[in-house]
């Protein structure tokens, strides 16, 4: 917020002496500058380096999200958000293990038993359903500011097709992916191919995958542990087909008062995998309030990272509802998702790596603070974040009497 002040310093020039007005223009507000940040502030030590990968010592912060530098063999790539980085590292080790499995005699025999069906006929290779979008901001970096156009599509291509589901390949793929610590609905095309090939060998050729065979070396991790879901939902994710999950999700949305049209918009969106939409809708169901306003924003997802962003927002809201105060409604203010609790506090969920005090952030916080003067039923403001915030950003929100809670999904 800009503020005016009286100039009390002595005049230092003849020109200054000639002035009749002793006030100056408001002093420009200073902001933190996006730039390089130490990776170790955000990424666990065991993920920094492994047999097949290493992560650069520094990441580039854009004001909310970090872009990390990932190295594997002769390949170097950039990965935006810590969530995506952890996913990509798991996928590197899963691909390596699947390649090893496909070179074994057991795999060759299993594929022969499967009748050597053409892989191209049943592989659900995931492609970018909305074209090349390498340069657009993702997740919090886009949705905490402006909102994109709503888009809808058909089945998520990572689900595979009806043939896979009928012959059991889909279920085999899910089971195999979970053992390897990755999502069966990944948008990683190479991983999708490897998963489907090995799943065909398992489902159609009798390939047996022991715990030892599927063990992944390096910091691959357990994909289910990183989803912030309870045991019941974990079992649902693992044991359900995409169609099963969609039916379950539709029932939950209807129970919350969502119309069929709005339910279809999110359930058929190309960037929400069966797991992502199930986790998001389960979290929204926990709040027990109509999520129509939330879903309208979620339908603007343009990338996988955007979809994960809204999944995390839903989880943050569910955590607030169960740990802080019951939510009364979900809404949109200044094009940002928020919720009003039973005490009159308007809470804004945010998913980001590291929020700093930029001009953009200051503008958005200014809009949020103005809501206190605009509506009598708003008694307080809060921002709940799944990531970190700089000391400056923390103090600025405190100065405006906005409650800030960070790392909310890490808390039990």
Phi, psi and omega in degrees: 000134178277149180222149179267152176212162181270133178286116182245355179289150179294151178291139187247001181210165178296321179299321181293323180297333183282347182287143177258342181260121183268013178252153177248173174291157179305138180293135179296138180282139178269150182228161172284148184256127174301149180168209188284136176226149180292129181299324185296346176290340189233341185242132181300150184301325183288348177265349184290331182203140178212181181302331185245358186206165169208154180245139180300150183293338181232149175240163177258119180263133181260011183115336178219311182254152176257142171252119184261158179249115186249131180240132178215113185061235178267003183262141174230135182214161175253141181227123182265129183085144178295328178298312180295324179297313180298323177296314183295322179296315177302321183292326178301314182286327178294317178299318179299317180293319180294324176297318178298316180299321184286349179266357183279158176296324180299320179294317180299317179294320180296320179293326176294319177296330180285356177085012178052044176296148181295126180298324184299338183285339185231355182283128176265079181289128181276126175242167178288108186288351183237019177088184181282124183225048186289335190257000181276147174298153184232151176058228184301327183295339177256313190279342175282350176248256182267160181251138179277182180282145178289141180222145178230158179206191182268210181299142174298127187295337178293349179289338188086190182243181185297327181298316179301315182298318184294322186265004174090359180295322182300314180294322178296324180294318179299311181299318181292316181299318180296319177299327183270356177080027180229167177277137177290349182251028180301150174268005176283111188296319180295318179294321177301317179298312181296318179298315183292318179300312181290326177294324176297318179296326179286309187285323186255337185247358176080018178295130179259125180252107179279167179300322180293320182295322185272357181298133182253126178280162178082183185279055182287316177079173180257118184298324182291326180294332183271003184268352180058045178235156182281174184299321181297314180291326176303313180296323178296317180298318185285323189262002184249146173281164176305320179293322177300315182294321181294321177296315178300315182294322180296319179297318180295320180293318178298320180295335179271358178095010180284137179287162179299319181299314180290327177294316179298323183301321181273323183289336180255012180289135186293340184260000178257108177289164178306322179289315183299312182292327180292316178296316180297313183290326176297319179294317178296323178296327178299325180288332177076010181245159182299119183265018185305315180297320178298313184295327178299322176286319182297331180290351178275006180300134179245351182215169175298321180298323177298317180298316178296324178302312181288329173301315181291322177301317179298320179292323177297317179295320178296321178295319177298316182298320183273333186253334187249294183201149180295136179276140181262325181199154172254141185207181176234129176232128182054038178067018180241137178293137176206177181214145177256126181268176185294342180266000180091010177274130176265114185253134179251116176278146180215135176242115181202169177278307187205104180273125177243170185270086177262171178298322178296314179297319180298320179296318180293317179296325177299319177295320179295315181297327181294340180295333179298329179273345186268336184224128182290334183279355176266112184261342182196166181232145179214148173235120178250126188236141177275349180249215184247165175223147180290161177301321181295313180298320179299315181292321180297320177291322177298319179300331181263011180058039175254120180292133177238126175234126183249166179051042189291332180276351177276346182274142180275000000 
